[in-house]
Amino acid sequence: MSVQCGAGNSAPRGVGARGWQVSLVAARSARRVGDGAGVHFRRHAGVEIDLHRLRVTVEGRAIRLGGLQLKLLLHLLAHPERVFSREQLLDAVWPAGHESHPQNVDVVVCRLRKAMGEAGRLIESVRYFGYRLGPSSTGGESTRREDD
């Protein structure tokens, strides 16, 4: 038997508080990242994330990212050219209740830029404030692709 806790969220009887916490964090992240029915890719300036497989490609080349790097990139791709403070990024990307310092954002951004190679330049530092995903060099907008 399952206990229902919202649209499509259920857990078997006997799941402890930790299991619920993990499920709730995953559901919250999915709501932040989700684009609605039918949208499975997020793209910006040669960077693409397959939202179903959580695969990242940069200029057609697959890259491997850690969990926080992936969540950070997803968040920035969802809001291109919007400036986020380090505190806003901590709230949006790091697990709820996790003790973290704003400089941890700097470390994850550095690792993400390195993994992205040349495309890492898209993640711009905004002095004394935080970060944003800058515009593409061609001036093109972010696109979302529906399944064919």
TORTIKOL-356708 format. One line per field, with one value per residue (C-alpha): residue number from 1; x, y, z. Coordinates in Angstrom, 3 decimals. Layout:
REM TORTIKOL-356708
n: [NUM | ...]
px: [X | ...]
py: [Y | ...]
pz: [Z | ...]
END
This chain:
REM TORTIKOL-356708
n: [1 | 2 | 3 | 4 | 5 | 6 | 7 | 8 | 9 | 10 | 11 | 12 | 13 | 14 | 15 | 16 | 17 | 18 | 19 | 20 | 21 | 22 | 23 | 24 | 25 | 26 | 27 | 28 | 29 | 30 | 31 | 32 | 33 | 34 | 35 | 36 | 37 | 38 | 39 | 40 | 41 | 42 | 43 | 44 | 45 | 46 | 47 | 48 | 49 | 50 | 51 | 52 | 53 | 54 | 55 | 56 | 57 | 58 | 59 | 60 | 61 | 62 | 63 | 64 | 65 | 66 | 67 | 68 | 69 | 70 | 71 | 72 | 73 | 74 | 75 | 76 | 77 | 78 | 79 | 80 | 81 | 82 | 83 | 84 | 85 | 86 | 87 | 88 | 89 | 90 | 91 | 92 | 93 | 94 | 95 | 96 | 97 | 98 | 99 | 100 | 101 | 102 | 103 | 104 | 105 | 106 | 107 | 108 | 109 | 110 | 111 | 112 | 113 | 114 | 115 | 116 | 117 | 118 | 119 | 120 | 121 | 122 | 123 | 124 | 125 | 126 | 127 | 128 | 129 | 130 | 131 | 132 | 133 | 134 | 135 | 136 | 137 | 138 | 139 | 140 | 141 | 142 | 143 | 144 | 145 | 146 | 147 | 148]
px: [0.000 | 1.196 | 0.754 | -0.068 | 1.598 | 0.767 | 0.490 | 2.349 | 4.423 | 4.064 | 6.222 | 5.777 | 4.608 | 7.504 | 9.703 | 11.519 | 11.856 | 15.119 | 13.397 | 10.649 | 13.197 | 15.022 | 11.719 | 10.619 | 13.948 | 13.761 | 10.157 | 11.062 | 13.996 | 11.788 | 9.293 | 12.071 | 13.515 | 10.324 | 9.062 | 5.690 | 4.459 | 6.414 | 9.556 | 12.558 | 15.559 | 16.917 | 19.434 | 21.476 | 24.384 | 25.564 | 24.833 | 22.034 | 20.544 | 18.266 | 15.900 | 14.780 | 18.214 | 20.063 | 22.723 | 24.667 | 26.310 | 28.415 | 28.739 | 27.636 | 30.250 | 28.933 | 30.318 | 30.088 | 28.950 | 28.557 | 25.136 | 25.521 | 27.133 | 24.195 | 21.611 | 23.400 | 23.551 | 19.861 | 18.960 | 21.006 | 19.648 | 16.105 | 16.810 | 19.359 | 20.831 | 19.204 | 21.666 | 21.593 | 23.324 | 25.298 | 22.635 | 19.891 | 21.870 | 22.414 | 18.653 | 17.803 | 20.447 | 21.741 | 19.643 | 17.228 | 18.695 | 22.250 | 24.759 | 26.730 | 28.701 | 28.307 | 31.883 | 30.787 | 28.915 | 32.215 | 33.817 | 30.965 | 30.924 | 34.672 | 34.315 | 31.340 | 33.224 | 36.179 | 33.952 | 32.277 | 35.561 | 35.218 | 31.463 | 32.262 | 32.678 | 28.888 | 28.732 | 29.571 | 30.655 | 28.783 | 31.223 | 30.197 | 26.924 | 26.955 | 26.542 | 24.447 | 24.319 | 25.353 | 23.982 | 25.191 | 27.910 | 25.486 | 22.854 | 20.420 | 17.859 | 17.596 | 15.427 | 13.361 | 12.592 | 9.464 | 9.688 | 9.073]
py: [0.000 | 3.530 | 6.841 | 9.631 | 12.999 | 14.920 | 14.476 | 11.286 | 11.210 | 8.079 | 5.933 | 2.435 | 2.054 | 2.017 | 4.538 | 6.573 | 10.331 | 10.289 | 8.580 | 11.185 | 13.998 | 12.662 | 12.287 | 15.798 | 17.318 | 15.475 | 16.601 | 20.212 | 20.120 | 18.657 | 21.488 | 24.062 | 22.454 | 21.278 | 23.149 | 21.518 | 18.618 | 17.708 | 19.742 | 17.462 | 19.599 | 22.876 | 24.680 | 27.827 | 28.740 | 25.214 | 23.823 | 21.243 | 19.240 | 16.295 | 16.703 | 13.074 | 11.479 | 14.342 | 14.205 | 17.345 | 18.152 | 21.151 | 21.761 | 18.139 | 16.717 | 14.875 | 16.073 | 14.562 | 16.747 | 16.238 | 16.625 | 20.211 | 21.219 | 19.762 | 21.411 | 24.746 | 24.517 | 23.551 | 26.546 | 28.967 | 27.542 | 27.992 | 31.718 | 32.872 | 36.335 | 36.689 | 37.591 | 35.465 | 36.204 | 33.417 | 33.150 | 32.777 | 30.005 | 28.257 | 28.329 | 27.126 | 24.421 | 23.091 | 20.604 | 22.132 | 22.374 | 21.885 | 24.086 | 25.819 | 28.992 | 31.372 | 30.612 | 27.027 | 28.442 | 29.816 | 26.372 | 24.645 | 27.375 | 26.957 | 23.193 | 23.634 | 26.121 | 23.751 | 20.820 | 22.951 | 24.016 | 27.089 | 27.192 | 27.794 | 31.447 | 31.630 | 31.580 | 35.175 | 36.582 | 39.686 | 41.491 | 41.800 | 39.999 | 36.552 | 34.862 | 34.710 | 32.678 | 35.226 | 35.644 | 33.430 | 34.879 | 34.784 | 36.709 | 33.792 | 33.143 | 30.038 | 27.418 | 24.558 | 21.643 | 19.532 | 15.822 | 15.044]
pz: [0.000 | -0.784 | 0.954 | -1.490 | -0.924 | -4.078 | -7.811 | -8.622 | -5.444 | -3.373 | -1.175 | 0.219 | 3.788 | 6.221 | 4.393 | 7.006 | 7.279 | 5.292 | 2.353 | 2.377 | 2.555 | -0.517 | -2.395 | -1.500 | -2.545 | -5.881 | -6.419 | -5.580 | -8.008 | -10.730 | -10.293 | -10.578 | -13.699 | -15.410 | -18.420 | -18.784 | -20.841 | -23.942 | -23.303 | -23.003 | -23.884 | -22.686 | -24.928 | -24.897 | -27.156 | -27.935 | -24.470 | -24.349 | -21.514 | -22.148 | -19.197 | -19.244 | -19.356 | -17.623 | -20.328 | -21.085 | -24.397 | -25.312 | -29.059 | -29.575 | -27.165 | -24.101 | -20.770 | -17.288 | -14.428 | -10.715 | -9.140 | -7.978 | -11.268 | -13.181 | -10.926 | -11.214 | -15.007 | -15.155 | -13.026 | -15.114 | -18.377 | -17.061 | -16.587 | -19.189 | -18.672 | -15.246 | -12.501 | -9.347 | -6.063 | -4.479 | -1.777 | -4.399 | -6.082 | -2.746 | -2.107 | -5.613 | -6.100 | -2.783 | -0.785 | 1.737 | 5.211 | 3.927 | 5.713 | 3.012 | 2.483 | -0.483 | -1.571 | -2.225 | -5.217 | -6.537 | -6.301 | -8.162 | -10.837 | -11.332 | -11.770 | -14.103 | -16.278 | -16.482 | -17.496 | -20.180 | -21.782 | -24.033 | -23.395 | -19.721 | -20.675 | -20.921 | -17.126 | -16.335 | -13.001 | -11.932 | -9.696 | -6.038 | -6.700 | -8.284 | -11.673 | -14.810 | -17.985 | -20.573 | -24.061 | -26.843 | -29.060 | -31.997 | -30.074 | -30.359 | -27.682 | -25.576 | -27.167 | -25.926 | -28.197 | -28.147 | -28.861 | -32.527]
END
